[in-house]
């Protein structure tokens, strides 16, 4: 990754004919800054390159969450059952509330609702949505996150959320039946 200086370009006045700011290191730096037409931020990584920070977009994961928040603001408030965990009451509520084909926003909502009811854990929700995995060191977190985000971003550009989340459970929840089949497997493995 290369980040250029953010030094403004020096434009001498018409009367001044200066060719150099001097032989010292500060003078040389000023000469370099003057010779640049515009400073740029250049980020390069495997499979992606941006010329400046304004061209960078939200990650597909964040786009999905932003879309979900906008969708959720238009929905009536949910009246959730009072029970906690994978109870018959909670499962009946989920099966009554989520039916048929599920939009991406409904998939996120179903996972968040399951977490609110204690049917799944936060970690299970994150895992289903393809959130970053927990790793041991800061270096591993940075490396894993950057690789993961670039892979998701490139997949999103080529095929939308279906391509981006194809390797994660949320990508398989095209219908409510798919969602509940996943939940049944998850609950069986936890038992």
N, C-alpha and C positions, 0 to 999 in steps of 0.2 A: 504494500500500500504506500502511495506517495501522496503527501499533503504538501502543497506548495505554500510559500509564505503568503500572508494576507496583507503584505505591504502595498499601500496604494501606489499607483503609477505616478511618477514625477513628471510633470510637464513644465519645462522651463519657459519663462516668459520670452516674448519675441526678441527683446534686447539682449538677453543673456545667451551667450554661445559657449556653453560649458560642455566639454567632451568627456570629462572624467571628474569624479569626486575625490580622487586622491589615491595614493598607493597603499594606504593602511587597510586593514581588514574591514573596517566600517565603510570606508570609501568604496571598496570593491563590492560590498553588499548593496550599497546604494546604486552603484553602476548596474548591477544585476537587476535590481528592482526597476530601474528606469528602462532597461532594455525589454522588459516584459510588456506585452500589450495588455494582458489581463491575467490575473491570478486565477488558478483553477484548482479544484479539488478533484483528484483522480483516484478512484478506488477500483482495484482490479482483484478479482478472485476467480476461482475456477468456475467457468460457465457464466460469469456476469461481469460487466464493466459499466461504470457510470462515469460521466465526465464531470458532473457537478452534483452537489447534494440536493439541489432542487428537483433533479430528475428521479431521485430515489423515492420509491413508493412504500406504503405500509406493507408489511408482510401479509401473505394470504390469511394467516391465522388472525392477525389483527383486523384485516378487512372483514373477515367472517364475524368477529366479535362486534365490530362497528355496525355491520348490517343487522346483526341480532339485536343490538341495543335500539336501533331505529325501529325495527319491527316490534320489539317488546313494548316500546312506548305507545304503540297503537293498539295493544291488546288490553282487554279488561283484566283487572287484578284476579289472581287465582285464589280460590278458597281451598287451601290445602287441608287434608285430614290432620287430626291431632296426633296420630300414632307415629311411632319412630321405627325405622327399619323396614325390612321387606315383609311387612304384614299383609294380610289379605286385603285390608282396607286400602292401604297405600297402592298395592298392585292393581286393585280394581279401579282406583282413581286414575292411575297412569293409563290403563287400558281403555278407560272411558274418555280420557282427555286427548289421547294421541291415537288417531285412527287413519287408515288409508295411506296415501302417498304423503311423505314428509318433506317439507322444504328444508333447506339447510338451517334456517332460523329455528324451525320446529325441532330439528335434531339437537341443536344446542340447548334449546329450552327444555327438552325432555331430559337431557343429561343434568342440567342444573336443577331441575325439579326433583329428579331422583336423588341428587345429593342433598337437597333441602329436606327431603323426607327421610334421609338416612338409609336409603335403599342401596346406594353406592357411596364410596368414599370420594373425597376430593382427588386423591391420587388416581382412582379408577376413572373419574371424569377426565382428568388431564390426559391419562393414557389413551382413552377413547378418542380424544380430540387431537392427539398427536402432539401434545405439548412437549417441551424439552425434557429429556430424561434427567434424573438426578445422577450426577457423576462425582468423582472423588475430589478433584482439585480445580482451582480456578482456571488453570490452563486448559484442562479438559472441558470445562464448561464453555469457555470461549470458543475453543476449536469445534466442539460438538454443535453449539448454537449457530455459529456462522455457517458451517457446512449444512446443517439442517434447514436454516432459513433460506439459503441460496437454492437448495434442492427444491424446497416448497415453492419459492418464487418462480423458478424456471418452469416447474410443472404447472403452476397456476397460469403463467403466460401462455403455455401451449394447450392447456385443456381445462382451465377453470378449476373450481373447487373439487370437481370429480377427480381430476388428475392429481391435484395437490394432496388430497387426503385419501388416495386410493389404498395406501398401506396402513391406514388406521381404521379403527372400528366405526367411527362416525361416517366414513365413506361408504360403509355397507348398509347404513340405515335408510334405504330408499323408501321403505314402507314401515308402518308401525309393526307389522309382523317381523320384519328384520330386526328392529329395535328390541322387541321382546324375546326373540330367539337369542340374541346376544346377551340380554339380561339373564335369561334362564341359565345359559352356560356359565355366566359369571357367578350367579348365586349357587349353582351346583358345585363349582370349584371351590367356593368359599366354605361350603358346608362340610 
